[in-house]
Amino acid sequence: MYLLAANNTLRTILILLVLWQLLRLWVKVRERRGKGPKQAPRWTGGPARPMGDIRIEKLEETRHSPPPQAEDADFEVIKDKPEN
């Protein structure tokens, strides 16, 4: 019984390894053909600058307001009913 379970486990692992290798091969072939995923620039939306150009931008200050003052909440003490 244990031998059958081991055989099925090994067969499953072998199938997964073959599928993994086929997937890696397919991705490599696509990259060689130039149809692979394109690498997007890290920062988008601005004009392209030449290599080595430095730009310093001043960030806007954000003012954080203090949290609103907490108010005391009213509460009632609930007592258990005495047992008869």
N, CA, C and O of each residue as an XYZ file, in Angstrom:
336
protein
N       0.821     -1.192      0.000
C       0.000      0.000      0.000
C       0.867      1.259      0.000
O       0.615      2.194     -0.760
N       1.903      1.276      0.867
C       2.774      2.440      0.937
C       3.566      2.617     -0.353
O       3.871      3.740     -0.753
N       3.901      1.493     -1.007
C       4.665      1.564     -2.245
C       3.850      2.236     -3.341
O       4.392      2.994     -4.144
N       2.547      1.960     -3.376
C       1.689      2.594     -4.373
C       1.594      4.097     -4.136
O       1.599      4.873     -5.092
N       1.507      4.514     -2.889
C       1.432      5.937     -2.577
C       2.743      6.627     -2.941
O       2.728      7.749     -3.446
N       3.867      5.975     -2.695
C       5.162      6.545     -3.055
C       5.289      6.668     -4.569
O       5.804      7.668     -5.069
N       4.825      5.659     -5.301
C       4.890      5.722     -6.767
C       4.051      6.874     -7.306
O       4.486      7.588     -8.209
N       2.861      7.057     -6.765
C       2.003      8.155     -7.226
C       2.624      9.510     -6.881
O       2.539     10.451     -7.670
N       3.244      9.609     -5.710
C       3.884     10.863     -5.319
C       5.053     11.189     -6.239
O       5.198     12.323     -6.697
N       5.881     10.188     -6.503
C       7.019     10.404     -7.390
C       6.571     10.743     -8.804
O       7.180     11.588     -9.459
N       5.512     10.094     -9.283
C       4.999     10.387    -10.622
C       4.477     11.822    -10.689
O       4.701     12.515    -11.681
N       3.783     12.271     -9.643
C       3.275     13.640     -9.605
C       4.414     14.648     -9.602
O       4.363     15.649    -10.317
N       5.442     14.387     -8.798
C       6.599     15.288     -8.759
C       7.281     15.327    -10.122
O       7.669     16.403    -10.577
N       7.437     14.191    -10.781
C       8.065     14.138    -12.105
C       7.249     14.932    -13.126
O       7.817     15.663    -13.937
N       5.935     14.795    -13.094
C       5.081     15.531    -14.034
C       5.198     17.029    -13.787
O       5.279     17.808    -14.737
N       5.206     17.444    -12.517
C       5.328     18.872    -12.207
C       6.681     19.418    -12.657
O       6.752     20.535    -13.171
N       7.754     18.651    -12.473
C       9.073     19.103    -12.928
C       9.124     19.252    -14.446
O       9.696     20.216    -14.955
N       8.532     18.309    -15.167
C       8.520     18.400    -16.633
C       7.718     19.616    -17.074
O       8.140     20.341    -17.975
N       6.566     19.847    -16.451
C       5.767     21.032    -16.803
C       6.521     22.319    -16.500
O       6.451     23.270    -17.278
N       7.244     22.365    -15.380
C       8.028     23.547    -15.008
C       9.111     23.821    -16.040
O       9.314     24.968    -16.440
N       9.811     22.769    -16.476
C      10.867     22.946    -17.467
C      10.292     23.400    -18.811
O      10.889     24.237    -19.488
N       9.141     22.854    -19.198
C       8.509     23.287    -20.444
C       8.084     24.754    -20.370
O       8.213     25.489    -21.350
N       7.589     25.172    -19.240
C       7.208     26.567    -19.069
C       8.426     27.479    -19.149
O       8.365     28.527    -19.791
N       9.531     27.101    -18.509
C      10.754     27.902    -18.576
C      11.268     27.990    -20.014
O      11.707     29.054    -20.453
N      11.215     26.881    -20.742
C      11.658     26.871    -22.144
C      10.790     27.799    -22.978
O      11.304     28.554    -23.805
N       9.484     27.752    -22.771
C       8.560     28.597    -23.531
C       8.827     30.077    -23.264
O       8.797     30.888    -24.190
N       9.090     30.437    -21.999
C       9.371     31.835    -21.660
C      10.678     32.286    -22.306
O      10.755     33.403    -22.817
N      11.705     31.439    -22.293
C      12.986     31.805    -22.912
C      12.837     32.006    -24.416
O      13.431     32.927    -24.975
N      12.062     31.164    -25.070
C      11.857     31.298    -26.516
C      11.126     32.597    -26.825
O      11.469     33.289    -27.783
N      10.138     32.928    -26.032
C       9.412     34.187    -26.256
C      10.311     35.394    -26.060
O      10.207     36.367    -26.807
N      11.201     35.348    -25.058
C      12.102     36.476    -24.826
C      13.089     36.629    -25.969
O      13.429     37.752    -26.342
N      13.553     35.533    -26.526
C      14.494     35.610    -27.655
C      13.827     36.198    -28.888
O      14.470     36.905    -29.663
N      12.562     35.917    -29.074
C      11.849     36.443    -30.235
C      11.431     37.899    -30.036
O      10.981     38.552    -30.977
N      11.575     38.395    -28.839
C      11.203     39.789    -28.571
C       9.747     39.969    -28.246
O       9.260     41.099    -28.207
N       9.034     38.883    -28.011
C       7.611     38.996    -27.691
C       7.356     38.856    -26.201
O       6.206     38.776    -25.771
N       8.386     38.827    -25.438
C       8.252     38.662    -23.997
C       7.732     39.915    -23.344
O       7.494     40.920    -24.014
N       7.558     39.863    -22.058
C       7.057     41.057    -21.354
C       8.085     42.175    -21.405
O       9.268     41.967    -21.134
N       7.619     43.344    -21.752
C       8.496     44.510    -21.835
C       8.722     45.069    -20.439
O       7.802     45.102    -19.622
N       9.929     45.501    -20.170
C      10.238     46.106    -18.889
C       9.810     47.572    -18.926
O      10.335     48.361    -19.711
N       8.867     47.922    -18.082
C       8.400     49.299    -18.011
C       9.418     50.130    -17.242
O      10.060     49.628    -16.320
N       9.567     51.393    -17.613
C      10.474     52.239    -16.836
C       9.983     52.348    -15.400
O       8.785     52.270    -15.125
N      10.923     52.528    -14.502
C      10.557     52.560    -13.094
C       9.700     53.775    -12.763
O       8.706     53.658    -12.047
N      10.076     54.929    -13.275
C       9.312     56.151    -13.048
C       8.732     56.583    -14.383
O       9.474     56.810    -15.339
N       7.425     56.696    -14.456
C       6.793     57.089    -15.706
C       6.077     58.407    -15.516
O       5.847     58.850    -14.391
N       5.733     59.020    -16.611
C       4.958     60.241    -16.556
C       5.779     61.497    -16.752
O       5.203     62.561    -16.976
N       7.078     61.425    -16.680
C       7.912     62.603    -16.843
C       8.722     62.506    -18.128
O       8.823     61.437    -18.729
N       9.291     63.616    -18.538
C      10.107     63.564    -19.758
C      11.390     62.772    -19.508
O      11.917     62.732    -18.397
N      11.868     62.151    -20.572
C      13.098     61.370    -20.462
C      14.281     62.318    -20.292
O      14.352     63.353    -20.954
N      15.206     61.964    -19.407
C      16.392     62.787    -19.161
C      17.619     61.993    -19.545
O      17.618     60.763    -19.490
N      18.660     62.694    -19.931
C      19.887     61.977    -20.267
C      20.502     61.337    -19.018
O      20.260     61.783    -17.897
N      21.289     60.301    -19.228
C      21.929     59.588    -18.132
C      22.847     60.541    -17.361
O      23.631     61.271    -17.968
N      22.753     60.538    -16.039
C      23.594     61.378    -15.208
C      22.980     62.716    -14.861
O      23.516     63.434    -14.017
N      21.868     63.073    -15.489
C      21.202     64.337    -15.184
C      20.542     64.222    -13.816
O      19.872     63.229    -13.531
N      20.724     65.219    -12.977
C      20.195     65.195    -11.621
C      19.160     66.290    -11.483
O      19.359     67.417    -11.935
N      18.041     65.939    -10.846
C      16.979     66.907    -10.607
C      16.579     66.797     -9.146
O      16.347     65.701     -8.637
N      16.501     67.934     -8.478
C      16.096     67.965     -7.072
C      14.743     68.655     -7.009
O      14.591     69.790     -7.461
N      13.772     67.967     -6.449
C      12.433     68.514     -6.338
C      12.089     68.694     -4.875
O      12.406     67.844     -4.042
N      11.440     69.803     -4.565
C      11.021     70.048     -3.196
C       9.626     69.469     -3.016
O       8.713     69.752     -3.791
N       9.482     68.660     -1.990
C       8.194     68.059     -1.715
C       7.323     69.036     -0.946
O       7.811     69.837     -0.148
N       6.032     68.957     -1.200
C       5.097     69.807     -0.482
C       4.980     69.300      0.949
O       4.943     68.095      1.200
N       4.923     70.241      1.874
C       4.773     69.853      3.271
C       3.322     69.482      3.539
O       2.395     70.156      3.089
N       3.152     68.423      4.261
C       1.804     68.026      4.652
C       1.653     68.285      6.137
O       2.465     67.831      6.944
N       0.643     68.993      6.482
C       0.377     69.310      7.884
C      -0.587     68.265      8.436
O      -1.668     68.036      7.895
N      -0.174     67.661      9.493
C      -1.032     66.675     10.136
C      -1.701     67.331     11.333
O      -1.039     67.812     12.254
N      -3.009     67.339     11.300
C      -3.736     67.940     12.411
C      -3.789     66.938     13.559
O      -3.807     65.728     13.335
N      -3.812     67.446     14.783
C      -3.891     66.519     15.918
C      -5.248     65.822     15.921
O      -6.229     66.367     15.416
N      -5.303     64.640     16.480
C      -6.596     63.940     16.511
C      -7.588     64.704     17.365
O      -7.184     65.407     18.291
N      -8.871     64.587     17.078
C      -9.870     65.306     17.869
C      -9.832     64.833     19.323
O      -9.529     63.677     19.619
N     -10.149     65.762     20.211
C     -10.133     65.428     21.632
C     -11.236     64.415     21.932
O     -12.360     64.536     21.445
N     -10.897     63.433     22.728
C     -11.867     62.397     23.083
C     -12.809     62.926     24.161
O     -12.410     63.706     25.026
N     -14.033     62.501     24.096
C     -15.018     62.890     25.091
C     -15.289     61.702     25.998
O     -15.209     60.550     25.571
N     -15.611     61.991     27.255
C     -15.956     60.919     28.175
C     -17.297     60.339     27.777
O     -18.244     61.068     27.483
N     -17.365     59.044     27.773
C     -18.610     58.385     27.420
C     -19.353     58.006     28.696
O     -18.742     57.595     29.682
N     -20.672     58.146     28.669
C     -21.481     57.722     29.809
C     -21.690     56.221     29.727
O     -21.793     55.649     28.642
N     -21.749     55.596     30.889
C     -21.995     54.171     30.915
C     -22.806     53.833     32.146
O     -22.845     54.581     33.123
N     -23.446     52.692     32.067
C     -24.233     52.219     33.203
C     -23.656     50.898     33.664
O     -23.168     50.099     32.864
N     -23.721     50.682     34.963
C     -23.265     49.419     35.512
C     -24.452     48.464     35.497
O     -25.511     48.774     36.043
N     -24.275     47.315     34.879
C     -25.342     46.326     34.806
C     -25.032     45.261     35.849
O     -23.970     44.638     35.834
N     -25.976     45.072     36.745
C     -25.807     44.089     37.795
C     -26.584     42.830     37.447
O     -27.654     42.875     36.840
N     -26.005     41.702     37.853
C     -26.710     40.436     37.618
C     -27.942     40.368     38.501
O     -27.980     40.930     39.596
N     -28.927     39.680     38.008
C     -30.149     39.490     38.806
C     -29.852     38.484     39.923
O     -29.199     37.468     39.687
N     -30.316     38.760     41.094
C     -30.088     37.775     42.170
C     -30.939     36.541     41.925
O     -32.084     36.633     41.483
N     -30.365     35.397     42.217
C     -31.079     34.141     42.016
C     -32.049     33.921     43.178
O     -31.724     34.192     44.334
N     -33.231     33.432     42.854
C     -34.245     33.172     43.893
C     -34.114     31.804     44.469
O     -34.887     31.429     45.351
